[in-house]
């Protein structure tokens, strides 16, 4: 059963069919009850009309044997106050439901019988001579008339007859028409409901298949992309404005982001390998020369290459942690004090950090950010670097300015990419690996801040760091 209902289309079809089936059963039941109630009410009205006609004859003084009790094949009984049958339809053979099962008048008939001990259906007293009770009561029963047994709706009407006491007239109207109508309606429902449910199931199945066809296209394309590992492919977007089209567009956006991320990782690995190859090759050459000719060993150069390798490995490790989503610690850091620590001992650096500005984050990562900005400024400055710390509203602002050539406007975002060196004349030894600004931007973003570059008043580069105040 679970396997048969494994698809969304099957479950949707079953659910829609069950809902419609419950609705049809409820509606059909309500229709049948309403139909039966209305038709029974009509039968009761006919029975009451007949009973009141007989009661009117009795009130007029008509003798029992002169009453018209055989019209329209409707059984009629007249019962006196003591419950004795005094008149009945001639063709009546059997009756039930009126409380008097006798079908022939019981003799002797005492027209002047005292009805003081008779049961009174009403609690509001007796009637005046010749008066017909306005109230009427209804019961359901059956009767056999001329050999035909049927169900009837009986109406009971009381009438006060002078010299005869209180008489009760029972008149029945057949329910055969009502029963036939209800049976016909039930038959139509029993035949029509399954057909209607079949139509609902079929339409739901077809509509669901059509609605899910784009989803199947998306699934198939995603399976093909997974098998081919070609992230440049995209899933088809249906020409609609519904949720499926939104799913396709979001899937394509996810694929684009994934393609960009994978391409960035590939480029990162390639650039890292390229950057590592040079110092490793240089270090190996120096060690091989030193092994063959100890007097030619350049110890200082070997140490310098080792330091470069250590720094590059540390940068790569930090970038890997940042890419993995490492969140900075929520400790409070005095940004002005941190800038003073990083700027201390650096030549040609002018510090303007007299205020205390606290931010929340990792002291180590923030210190690395400031150090990278200072290293970059010193590398490109002609003579001076200026660092300032201030607070603007709910933001801490750190500005690092140099008096160098500045950053061209078209490269002010590219400069934060990894392994990017705008000054091609610089060697790797002097220009670094091109990771400092990339690390600084990533650390700023991880701390909820921004890092941008623009032209300084000294016509050099001005790097502006903004972080939320703790």
Buried (B, 14 or more C-beta within 10 A) or exposed (E): EEEEEEEEBBEBBBEBBEEBBEEBEEEBEEBBEEBBEEBBEBBBBBBBEBBBBBBBBBBEEBEBEEBEBBEEBBBBBBBBBBEBBBBBBEBBBEBBBBBBEBBEBBEEBEBEBEBEEBEEEEEEEBBEEBBBBEEBBBBBBBBBBEEEEBBBBBBBBBBBBEEBBBBBBBBBBBBEEBBEBBEEBBEEBEEEBEEBBEEBBEEBBEBBBEBBEBBEBBEEBBEEBEEEEEBEBBBEBBEEEEEBBEBBEEBBEEBEEEBEEEEEEEEBEEBBEEBBEBBEEBBEBBBEEBEEEEEEBBEEEBEBBEEBBEBBEEBBEBBEEBEEEEEBEEEEBBBBBBBBBBBEEBEBBEBEBEEEBBBBBBBEBBBBBBBBBBBBBBBBBEEBBBBBBBBEEEBBBBBBBBBBBBBEEEEBEEBBBBBBBBEEEEEBEEBBBBBBBBBBBBBBEBBEBEBBBBBBEBEBBBBBBBBEBB
